Amino acid sequence: MTSVEFGIFVQGYVPASRSRTDPQAEHHALMEETEYVIQADRSGFKYAWASEHHFLDEYSHLSANDVFLGYLAHATERIHLGSGIFNPLPQVNHPAKVAEKAAMLDHLSGGRFEFGTGRGAGSHEILGFLPGVTDMDVTKEIWEETVAEFPRMWREGEYAGFTGRHWSLPPRKVLPKPYGPAHPAMWYAAGSPSSYAMAARKGLGVLGFSVQKVADMEWVVDSYKTAIAEARPVGDFVNDNVMVTTTAICAETHAKAVEIAVGGGLNYLQSLLFRYHDTFPRPEGIPRWPELLPEYSAEIIELLIAEELMICGDPDEVFRQCKRWEQAGADQLAFGLPIGIPYEDTMTTIRLIGEHVIPKIDTDPVHRTTRYRRAAAGA
């Protein structure tokens, strides 16, 4: 078993509680998130993922993630920068322009770009671009029609063109081409467990936003690893990779970490998640918006830790919790930041994990996707 790699995930979280006390809350939140990625780069994290969401007030104001990642390509040195996601539905972003943006980011980052795609967060977001459509299942058909065309646009000197049900393009040179002889690793954002095997059959890594706790991981990984053994990759190589996201708070002491978690408004973030992600499985007991989950007490935080629903504690505890994810089969563990906790506490979490956790677990200096890409280039 290979060691788990580490990443962070940012999304432009601007809760109303912050906006009420800070007239420039949106600006401050977005700029702080660039600092989190820069610090993660210094602290030895291998990946940073930036969302693309539209119209999701409070939950995510990070819509133009290509611009965000372009800034970070210059501001960082080693960390890989991923689209989590670029939405390639032609009604949202024309596929040719998505291919161009991905290749441009690959150049600006020196080959550190990770290409994640998906179908969007839910009906509020996607149906804003699909007037008259009421069935979200149509987005699967559109995505399926699109995803295999990206490697062709990158690979072919003149792209032969495409005519499909949902979009078309005459023969054109799609420029620039990616940096180097192989294209960026390709990923799919899985919002439901059935999506893991589908992504595996296409040779895609999975951005796992639907796994809630360690116990959910094993059968999901099993279905993915079984399917990827017989993958017919849409790209130049198989990206055998399951990334999962989870909340992480690390402090000098257990008591301090729990105190930070209690004050972080995690109940509000979770309530917003299920407000907008209406395609995600809804666990029993999650109320319908605008009703909120109850505020988290210290006892609830301790229960979430015990049930392995969040990573929280001092560095030794966080190390053991991360090892549980590794043992369950996760290839990458990405921490959702920020989650409503103050800037300094978030920076402390990144620094402590970088100092005390990552060096004990991920001893490989080379990114897994870099190895896949180099092998494809050699072939």
PEBEL-V557750 format. One record per residue. N is the residue number from 0. PSI is psi in degrees with one decimal (999 if undefined). NEAR is the number of other C-alpha atoms within 12 Angstrom. D_CENTER is the distance of its C-alpha to the mean C-alpha in Angstrom with 1 decimal. Layout:
n=N psi=PSI near=NEAR d_center=D_CENTER
n=N psi=PSI near=NEAR d_center=D_CENTER
//
This chain:
n=0 psi=129.1 near=10 d_center=22.8
n=1 psi=157.7 near=20 d_center=20.6
n=2 psi=153.4 near=29 d_center=19.1
n=3 psi=142.9 near=37 d_center=15.6
n=4 psi=166.6 near=43 d_center=13.6
n=5 psi=143.0 near=49 d_center=11.8
n=6 psi=174.0 near=44 d_center=8.9
n=7 psi=158.5 near=50 d_center=8.0
n=8 psi=125.3 near=47 d_center=5.6
n=9 psi=151.9 near=48 d_center=8.0
n=10 psi=3.4 near=46 d_center=9.1
n=11 psi=50.4 near=40 d_center=12.8
n=12 psi=118.6 near=43 d_center=14.2
n=13 psi=77.4 near=39 d_center=18.0
n=14 psi=155.0 near=33 d_center=19.9
n=15 psi=-32.0 near=22 d_center=23.5
n=16 psi=-33.4 near=20 d_center=24.8
n=17 psi=-40.7 near=23 d_center=23.7
n=18 psi=-30.4 near=19 d_center=25.0
n=19 psi=-27.7 near=13 d_center=28.3
n=20 psi=-8.8 near=12 d_center=29.0
n=21 psi=107.8 near=15 d_center=27.5
n=22 psi=-22.0 near=14 d_center=28.5
n=23 psi=34.5 near=15 d_center=25.9
n=24 psi=-42.0 near=22 d_center=23.0
n=25 psi=-47.9 near=28 d_center=20.6
n=26 psi=-46.2 near=19 d_center=21.5
n=27 psi=-39.6 near=21 d_center=21.4
n=28 psi=-45.8 near=34 d_center=18.0
n=29 psi=-41.7 near=33 d_center=16.5
n=30 psi=-35.4 near=26 d_center=18.6
n=31 psi=-36.2 near=28 d_center=17.9
n=32 psi=-30.9 near=44 d_center=14.2
n=33 psi=-37.0 near=39 d_center=15.3
n=34 psi=-34.4 near=29 d_center=17.5
n=35 psi=-42.4 near=43 d_center=14.9
n=36 psi=-41.6 near=47 d_center=13.2
n=37 psi=-41.6 near=33 d_center=16.8
n=38 psi=-38.8 near=36 d_center=17.7
n=39 psi=-37.7 near=43 d_center=14.9
n=40 psi=-45.9 near=31 d_center=16.2
n=41 psi=-27.8 near=24 d_center=19.7
n=42 psi=4.3 near=31 d_center=18.9
n=43 psi=6.5 near=38 d_center=17.7
n=44 psi=145.5 near=45 d_center=14.0
n=45 psi=-20.4 near=45 d_center=12.9
n=46 psi=146.6 near=48 d_center=9.4
n=47 psi=127.5 near=50 d_center=7.9
n=48 psi=134.1 near=52 d_center=4.8
n=49 psi=133.1 near=48 d_center=6.5
n=50 psi=160.3 near=44 d_center=6.7
n=51 psi=106.0 near=40 d_center=9.7
n=52 psi=151.9 near=38 d_center=11.8
n=53 psi=136.0 near=32 d_center=15.6
n=54 psi=10.4 near=23 d_center=18.4
n=55 psi=75.2 near=31 d_center=16.5
n=56 psi=134.2 near=25 d_center=18.9
n=57 psi=-52.0 near=32 d_center=18.1
n=58 psi=-44.8 near=37 d_center=14.7
n=59 psi=114.3 near=37 d_center=12.9
n=60 psi=9.9 near=30 d_center=15.0
n=61 psi=87.9 near=37 d_center=12.5
n=62 psi=-44.7 near=32 d_center=13.7
n=63 psi=68.0 near=28 d_center=14.8
n=64 psi=-18.4 near=39 d_center=11.8
n=65 psi=-39.2 near=39 d_center=13.9
n=66 psi=-45.6 near=25 d_center=16.5
n=67 psi=-47.6 near=35 d_center=14.3
n=68 psi=-31.2 near=47 d_center=13.1
n=69 psi=-41.5 near=29 d_center=16.7
n=70 psi=-44.8 near=23 d_center=18.0
n=71 psi=-25.0 near=38 d_center=15.8
n=72 psi=-35.5 near=33 d_center=17.0
n=73 psi=-28.4 near=25 d_center=20.4
n=74 psi=-7.6 near=24 d_center=19.7
n=75 psi=169.1 near=31 d_center=18.1
n=76 psi=-42.5 near=26 d_center=19.7
n=77 psi=-31.8 near=30 d_center=17.9
n=78 psi=140.6 near=40 d_center=14.2
n=79 psi=141.3 near=45 d_center=12.1
n=80 psi=120.9 near=53 d_center=10.2
n=81 psi=144.6 near=47 d_center=7.4
n=82 psi=116.9 near=46 d_center=7.1
n=83 psi=49.1 near=50 d_center=4.1
n=84 psi=176.6 near=44 d_center=6.8
n=85 psi=130.2 near=45 d_center=10.5
n=86 psi=112.4 near=44 d_center=12.6
n=87 psi=10.1 near=42 d_center=15.5
n=88 psi=125.7 near=33 d_center=17.9
n=89 psi=-24.8 near=31 d_center=21.0
n=90 psi=-20.3 near=25 d_center=21.8
n=91 psi=-54.7 near=32 d_center=18.7
n=92 psi=123.3 near=30 d_center=18.5
n=93 psi=134.4 near=25 d_center=21.1
n=94 psi=-37.8 near=36 d_center=19.9
n=95 psi=-39.3 near=36 d_center=22.2
n=96 psi=-33.0 near=27 d_center=20.7
n=97 psi=-44.8 near=35 d_center=17.1
n=98 psi=-40.6 near=41 d_center=18.6
n=99 psi=-45.5 near=30 d_center=20.4
n=100 psi=-42.5 near=37 d_center=17.6
n=101 psi=-45.8 near=47 d_center=15.5
n=102 psi=-39.5 near=38 d_center=18.8
n=103 psi=-43.5 near=32 d_center=19.7
n=104 psi=-33.1 near=37 d_center=16.6
n=105 psi=-40.8 near=37 d_center=17.4
n=106 psi=-49.5 near=27 d_center=20.9
n=107 psi=-30.1 near=28 d_center=20.1
n=108 psi=-2.4 near=30 d_center=17.9
n=109 psi=38.0 near=26 d_center=20.4
n=110 psi=20.2 near=34 d_center=18.4
n=111 psi=12.3 near=43 d_center=15.2
n=112 psi=139.8 near=46 d_center=12.9
n=113 psi=126.1 near=48 d_center=10.2
n=114 psi=97.1 near=50 d_center=10.5
n=115 psi=134.7 near=42 d_center=7.8
n=116 psi=170.6 near=43 d_center=9.7
n=117 psi=-169.7 near=43 d_center=10.3
n=118 psi=5.3 near=42 d_center=13.1
n=119 psi=169.2 near=46 d_center=12.1
n=120 psi=-33.4 near=40 d_center=12.1
n=121 psi=-171.6 near=31 d_center=15.8
n=122 psi=-38.2 near=31 d_center=19.3
n=123 psi=-40.4 near=25 d_center=19.7
n=124 psi=-57.1 near=30 d_center=17.2
n=125 psi=-38.2 near=38 d_center=17.9
n=126 psi=-11.5 near=26 d_center=21.6
n=127 psi=-25.7 near=21 d_center=22.1
n=128 psi=-7.9 near=24 d_center=21.9
n=129 psi=68.6 near=23 d_center=23.8
n=130 psi=136.3 near=15 d_center=27.1
n=131 psi=-15.2 near=12 d_center=29.2
n=132 psi=134.5 near=16 d_center=26.6
n=133 psi=-14.4 near=16 d_center=26.4
n=134 psi=113.3 near=16 d_center=24.8
n=135 psi=-17.1 near=27 d_center=21.0
n=136 psi=-22.5 near=18 d_center=21.6
n=137 psi=-25.4 near=21 d_center=22.7
n=138 psi=-29.3 near=32 d_center=19.2
n=139 psi=-43.9 near=28 d_center=18.8
n=140 psi=-41.9 near=21 d_center=21.9
n=141 psi=-45.4 near=30 d_center=20.9
n=142 psi=-44.1 near=35 d_center=17.6
n=143 psi=-37.8 near=27 d_center=19.7
n=144 psi=-22.1 near=24 d_center=22.2
n=145 psi=-39.5 near=37 d_center=20.0
n=146 psi=-35.2 near=38 d_center=17.5
n=147 psi=-10.9 near=29 d_center=20.3
n=148 psi=-20.9 near=33 d_center=21.9
n=149 psi=-48.9 near=42 d_center=19.4
n=150 psi=-33.1 near=34 d_center=20.9
n=151 psi=-41.8 near=30 d_center=24.3
n=152 psi=-37.6 near=36 d_center=23.9
n=153 psi=-36.5 near=38 d_center=22.9
n=154 psi=-42.2 near=28 d_center=25.5
n=155 psi=133.4 near=21 d_center=28.5
n=156 psi=-52.2 near=18 d_center=30.7
n=157 psi=115.8 near=18 d_center=31.4
n=158 psi=129.9 near=24 d_center=29.0
n=159 psi=-11.8 near=20 d_center=31.3
n=160 psi=170.8 near=22 d_center=29.9
n=161 psi=139.7 near=22 d_center=28.7
n=162 psi=113.6 near=14 d_center=30.3
n=163 psi=-169.9 near=17 d_center=28.5
n=164 psi=-31.8 near=15 d_center=28.7
n=165 psi=-16.6 near=24 d_center=26.1
n=166 psi=163.9 near=24 d_center=26.3
n=167 psi=159.9 near=22 d_center=28.4
n=168 psi=128.9 near=24 d_center=29.0
n=169 psi=168.8 near=16 d_center=32.2
n=170 psi=127.7 near=17 d_center=32.4
n=171 psi=152.9 near=19 d_center=31.0
n=172 psi=112.9 near=22 d_center=29.8
n=173 psi=115.7 near=32 d_center=26.1
n=174 psi=149.8 near=25 d_center=25.8
n=175 psi=168.9 near=28 d_center=24.7
n=176 psi=158.3 near=32 d_center=23.9
n=177 psi=163.0 near=37 d_center=21.1
n=178 psi=121.7 near=26 d_center=22.2
n=179 psi=-179.4 near=24 d_center=24.2
n=180 psi=-9.1 near=21 d_center=25.3
n=181 psi=152.6 near=31 d_center=22.1
n=182 psi=167.6 near=44 d_center=19.1
n=183 psi=153.8 near=49 d_center=15.4
n=184 psi=142.1 near=46 d_center=13.6
n=185 psi=138.1 near=46 d_center=12.4
n=186 psi=159.1 near=44 d_center=9.4
n=187 psi=133.8 near=47 d_center=9.3
n=188 psi=113.2 near=44 d_center=7.2
n=189 psi=116.0 near=40 d_center=9.8
n=190 psi=-8.9 near=34 d_center=11.2
n=191 psi=149.3 near=29 d_center=14.4
n=192 psi=-32.3 near=30 d_center=15.7
n=193 psi=-18.6 near=25 d_center=17.8
n=194 psi=-20.9 near=33 d_center=15.0
n=195 psi=-48.8 near=40 d_center=14.5
n=196 psi=-37.3 near=33 d_center=17.9
n=197 psi=-46.2 near=33 d_center=17.8
n=198 psi=-40.5 near=50 d_center=14.9
n=199 psi=-41.9 near=40 d_center=16.9
n=200 psi=-25.6 near=29 d_center=20.0
n=201 psi=2.3 near=32 d_center=18.6
n=202 psi=21.2 near=36 d_center=17.5
n=203 psi=143.0 near=47 d_center=13.8
n=204 psi=159.1 near=49 d_center=11.2
n=205 psi=129.7 near=50 d_center=9.1
n=206 psi=101.9 near=48 d_center=5.5
n=207 psi=95.0 near=45 d_center=7.5
n=208 psi=3.5 near=40 d_center=7.3
n=209 psi=-7.9 near=33 d_center=11.1
n=210 psi=120.3 near=40 d_center=12.5
n=211 psi=-35.2 near=30 d_center=14.2
n=212 psi=168.8 near=31 d_center=16.4
n=213 psi=-39.4 near=33 d_center=17.6
n=214 psi=-25.3 near=21 d_center=20.3
n=215 psi=-14.5 near=25 d_center=18.0
n=216 psi=-38.3 near=34 d_center=16.5
n=217 psi=-46.5 near=23 d_center=19.6
n=218 psi=-29.8 near=21 d_center=20.5
n=219 psi=-46.0 near=35 d_center=17.1
n=220 psi=-40.4 near=38 d_center=17.0
n=221 psi=-44.5 near=22 d_center=20.6
n=222 psi=-37.0 near=25 d_center=20.2
n=223 psi=-50.4 near=38 d_center=17.5
n=224 psi=-33.1 near=32 d_center=19.6
n=225 psi=-44.6 near=20 d_center=22.7
n=226 psi=-35.7 near=27 d_center=21.6
n=227 psi=-18.7 near=29 d_center=20.1
n=228 psi=-23.6 near=21 d_center=23.5
n=229 psi=31.5 near=19 d_center=24.9
n=230 psi=144.6 near=25 d_center=22.2
n=231 psi=89.2 near=20 d_center=23.5
n=232 psi=138.6 near=27 d_center=20.7
n=233 psi=-20.9 near=30 d_center=20.3
n=234 psi=-165.1 near=33 d_center=19.6
n=235 psi=-12.0 near=32 d_center=21.8
n=236 psi=161.0 near=34 d_center=20.4
n=237 psi=128.6 near=35 d_center=18.6
n=238 psi=84.6 near=45 d_center=15.2
n=239 psi=94.0 near=41 d_center=15.9
n=240 psi=124.4 near=39 d_center=12.6
n=241 psi=112.5 near=48 d_center=10.9
n=242 psi=137.6 near=48 d_center=7.9
n=243 psi=147.4 near=46 d_center=8.1
n=244 psi=144.4 near=42 d_center=7.2
n=245 psi=159.7 near=39 d_center=10.5
n=246 psi=142.2 near=42 d_center=12.6
n=247 psi=130.7 near=49 d_center=14.6
n=248 psi=120.5 near=50 d_center=17.9
n=249 psi=131.1 near=42 d_center=20.3
n=250 psi=174.2 near=32 d_center=23.8
n=251 psi=-31.3 near=26 d_center=27.1
n=252 psi=159.0 near=21 d_center=28.4
n=253 psi=-45.4 near=24 d_center=27.3
n=254 psi=-41.0 near=21 d_center=29.1
n=255 psi=-40.2 near=22 d_center=27.4
n=256 psi=-42.7 near=34 d_center=23.9
n=257 psi=-40.6 near=34 d_center=25.0
n=258 psi=-43.3 near=28 d_center=26.7
n=259 psi=-43.6 near=35 d_center=23.6
n=260 psi=-40.2 near=40 d_center=21.6
n=261 psi=-37.3 near=28 d_center=24.6
n=262 psi=2.5 near=24 d_center=24.6
n=263 psi=-4.7 near=33 d_center=20.9
n=264 psi=35.7 near=31 d_center=21.2
n=265 psi=-30.1 near=37 d_center=18.6
n=266 psi=-35.3 near=28 d_center=20.6
n=267 psi=-42.3 near=32 d_center=20.1
n=268 psi=-44.9 near=37 d_center=16.3
n=269 psi=-38.4 near=35 d_center=16.5
n=270 psi=-40.4 near=29 d_center=19.2
n=271 psi=-38.0 near=32 d_center=17.2
n=272 psi=-48.2 near=36 d_center=14.3
n=273 psi=-14.2 near=34 d_center=17.0
n=274 psi=-44.8 near=30 d_center=18.9
n=275 psi=-35.5 near=31 d_center=16.4
n=276 psi=68.1 near=33 d_center=14.5
n=277 psi=1.1 near=25 d_center=17.9
n=278 psi=-9.2 near=28 d_center=16.7
n=279 psi=147.4 near=27 d_center=15.2
n=280 psi=131.5 near=20 d_center=18.0
n=281 psi=111.3 near=21 d_center=19.8
n=282 psi=153.9 near=15 d_center=21.1
n=283 psi=136.3 near=9 d_center=24.7
n=284 psi=-4.1 near=12 d_center=25.7
n=285 psi=119.1 near=23 d_center=22.9
n=286 psi=162.6 near=20 d_center=25.0
n=287 psi=134.6 near=20 d_center=24.9
n=288 psi=139.1 near=18 d_center=24.1
n=289 psi=6.9 near=14 d_center=25.9
n=290 psi=139.3 near=17 d_center=26.9
n=291 psi=153.7 near=22 d_center=24.7
n=292 psi=148.1 near=25 d_center=24.0
n=293 psi=151.8 near=18 d_center=26.6
n=294 psi=145.3 near=21 d_center=25.9
n=295 psi=123.1 near=25 d_center=24.9
n=296 psi=174.3 near=21 d_center=27.9
n=297 psi=-36.3 near=23 d_center=28.1
n=298 psi=-40.0 near=16 d_center=29.2
n=299 psi=-41.5 near=22 d_center=26.1
n=300 psi=-44.0 near=34 d_center=23.9
n=301 psi=-37.4 near=24 d_center=26.0
n=302 psi=-42.3 near=17 d_center=25.7
n=303 psi=-38.5 near=28 d_center=21.8
n=304 psi=-46.7 near=30 d_center=22.0
n=305 psi=-35.2 near=19 d_center=24.7
n=306 psi=4.4 near=19 d_center=22.9
n=307 psi=40.0 near=30 d_center=19.8
n=308 psi=-7.6 near=27 d_center=17.7
n=309 psi=156.3 near=39 d_center=16.6
n=310 psi=123.1 near=44 d_center=17.2
n=311 psi=131.2 near=43 d_center=20.0
n=312 psi=-165.2 near=36 d_center=23.1
n=313 psi=173.2 near=29 d_center=24.8
n=314 psi=-38.7 near=33 d_center=23.7
n=315 psi=-41.0 near=24 d_center=25.6
n=316 psi=-43.5 near=30 d_center=24.2
n=317 psi=-38.2 near=38 d_center=20.5
n=318 psi=-48.2 near=31 d_center=21.4
n=319 psi=-37.9 near=24 d_center=22.9
n=320 psi=-39.5 near=34 d_center=20.0
n=321 psi=-36.8 near=47 d_center=17.5
n=322 psi=-32.4 near=30 d_center=20.2
n=323 psi=-41.9 near=28 d_center=20.2
n=324 psi=-40.1 near=39 d_center=16.6
n=325 psi=-45.2 near=31 d_center=17.7
n=326 psi=-28.8 near=23 d_center=20.8
n=327 psi=-9.7 near=30 d_center=19.1
n=328 psi=4.6 near=33 d_center=17.5
n=329 psi=135.5 near=42 d_center=13.9
n=330 psi=-30.6 near=40 d_center=13.3
n=331 psi=138.8 near=43 d_center=10.5
n=332 psi=113.9 near=49 d_center=10.1
n=333 psi=126.7 near=41 d_center=7.4
n=334 psi=125.5 near=42 d_center=9.2
n=335 psi=109.7 near=41 d_center=8.5
n=336 psi=143.3 near=45 d_center=10.9
n=337 psi=164.1 near=45 d_center=13.2
n=338 psi=27.4 near=43 d_center=14.4
n=339 psi=-1.6 near=38 d_center=17.8
n=340 psi=157.6 near=35 d_center=19.4
n=341 psi=157.9 near=24 d_center=21.5
n=342 psi=-51.4 near=25 d_center=20.5
n=343 psi=-37.4 near=21 d_center=22.7
n=344 psi=-35.8 near=29 d_center=21.5
n=345 psi=-44.3 near=36 d_center=17.9
n=346 psi=-36.8 near=31 d_center=19.2
n=347 psi=-42.4 near=32 d_center=21.3
n=348 psi=-47.5 near=43 d_center=18.5
n=349 psi=-45.8 near=42 d_center=16.8
n=350 psi=-44.8 near=30 d_center=20.3
n=351 psi=-40.5 near=35 d_center=21.5
n=352 psi=-39.2 near=45 d_center=18.7
n=353 psi=-34.9 near=31 d_center=19.2
n=354 psi=-39.1 near=26 d_center=22.9
n=355 psi=-15.1 near=27 d_center=23.4
n=356 psi=-55.3 near=32 d_center=20.6
n=357 psi=-44.6 near=35 d_center=18.9
n=358 psi=-23.5 near=24 d_center=22.3
n=359 psi=-15.9 near=23 d_center=23.5
n=360 psi=-52.6 near=32 d_center=20.7
n=361 psi=94.5 near=32 d_center=19.2
n=362 psi=-0.3 near=19 d_center=22.4
n=363 psi=119.0 near=20 d_center=21.5
n=364 psi=-13.2 near=20 d_center=21.3
n=365 psi=134.0 near=22 d_center=19.9
n=366 psi=141.2 near=35 d_center=16.2
n=367 psi=-41.5 near=33 d_center=16.2
n=368 psi=-28.2 near=40 d_center=14.9
n=369 psi=-40.4 near=31 d_center=17.8
n=370 psi=-44.9 near=21 d_center=20.2
n=371 psi=-43.6 near=28 d_center=19.3
n=372 psi=-41.0 near=32 d_center=19.6
n=373 psi=-40.3 near=23 d_center=22.9
n=374 psi=-41.2 near=19 d_center=24.3
n=375 psi=-38.7 near=21 d_center=23.8
n=376 psi=-38.5 near=17 d_center=25.4
n=377 psi=-37.0 near=13 d_center=28.2
n=378 psi=999 near=11 d_center=28.8
//
